[in-house]
Amino acid sequence: MSHRGGRWLRATRTGDWLLIVLLLAGAIVAQLNLARRGTAGEMAEVFVEGRLRARIALDHPGPTWVAGRLGPVELMVEAGTIRVADAPCPHKVCIRMGRKRRAGETIICIPSHLLVQITGRPAQREIDAVTR
């Protein structure tokens, strides 16, 4: 039985690798450009079971506790960002979602029925199309 796993690797040429590197670099530059364009959030709206429970200003650092379905969820505001610091859910996925700062970003804790949505001023955008 012969091993054929490396045949495609031997068939690649310098131009192939150059094309792969250029495509990856272009994708990284595009992603960084898109990440920079988002508007910074001003407030975080916290919903539990679809009802607005709190509005938290992102310019006032400190903890906030919100009663979720499973118990209290600790939200932490630091340096214009918000994150879930502690939650009673079993897998802690909401904690691993990290810090959010841009308008439109969300943090979700499904077991606690919690949604944190960042709001802010809409970005100034150029008109891209006009229809009648």
N, C-alpha and C positions, 0 to 999 in steps of 0.2 A: 504494500500500500504506500503510495507516494504522497508527500506533503506538498500541497499547492497553495498554501496560505500566503506566501510572500511573493507570488508571481506578479501581482498587480504593482507591488512596490518596486520591483526591478524594472517594470515597464514605464515608470514615470521618468520624465526628463526635467531638466532645469527650468524650462519654460512652464511646465505644469506646476511646479512648486512656487514659482514666481506669481503665477495667476492665483493660486490658493492664498498666498500671503497677501496679495493686493486686495482680494475679495474680503478676507478677514479684517484687514486694516480699514477698508471702507465701511464695513458693518460696524466696527467699533466706533469710528468717527461719527457715523450717523446716530448711533445710540447715545453717545455723549452729547451731541447737539440737541437731540430730542429731550434728554433729561434736563438740560440747562434751560430750555424754553418754557417749561411749566411755571406757573405763577406760584409763589409761596403762599401757603395757606395762612389765614388769619384766625380762624376759629375751628374747633372740632365739635361737631354735633354728635351726641351719643344717643342712640336709640336702643331700647330694650323692648322686645316683642312688638316692634313697629311703632312704638311711642317715643317721642322725644323726651329724654330724661335729663339731659344736661347740655349746656353750651359752655365750652371751655376755651378761653383765649389762649392762643399759643405763645403770647408774649409775657405770660405770668407763670414762671416755673413753679413746680410743686406737684404733690400728689392729689388725686381726686378718686374717691371711691364711689362706684355706682352699683346698685343692687341688681345683679343679673338673676337669671332663673335658678342657677345653682348656688348663688351666694354672692358676696361682694367681689367686684373686680376692681383692682387698683390700676388707675391710669396715671402715667407720669409725664409731665410736660418739662422738657429741658431744651434750652437753646433753640426755641422755635419749632420743636418737634414734639410728637406725642407717641407713646408706646404703651403697651399693656405690661405692667411691671409684675402683676400677680393675678392669677385667676384660678377658680376652683375646678376648672374643667380637667378631665383626665389626661389628655395628650399635650396640652399647653401649646397648641399650634399658634394661637393668637399671640403668645409671648414671642415665639420665634419669627413672627411677621416683621418684627423690628420697628424702627422709628419711621414715622410718616410726617412729611412737611408740606407737600405740594397739594394745591387745590384739586379735588377729585379723587385723591387716594383714599383707601378704606382699610380698616382693620375689622375682621369678623371673628367672632367667637360663637360658633354654632351651638354648642351645648348650653351656653348661657343666654342664647338668643340676643346677642349684643352686636351692634354695628356702630363703628366710629367712622364718621365721614368728615374729611377735611374740606372746609369751604373757604372761599376767598373771592377776590375780584376776578371777573373773567379776563383772560389775556387779551390784549389789544392785537387783533389779527387783521391782516389785509383781506379784502374781499377776494374770494377765489372763484366765484361764479355768480351770474345774475340770470334769473329766468323770468319769463312772463307767463 
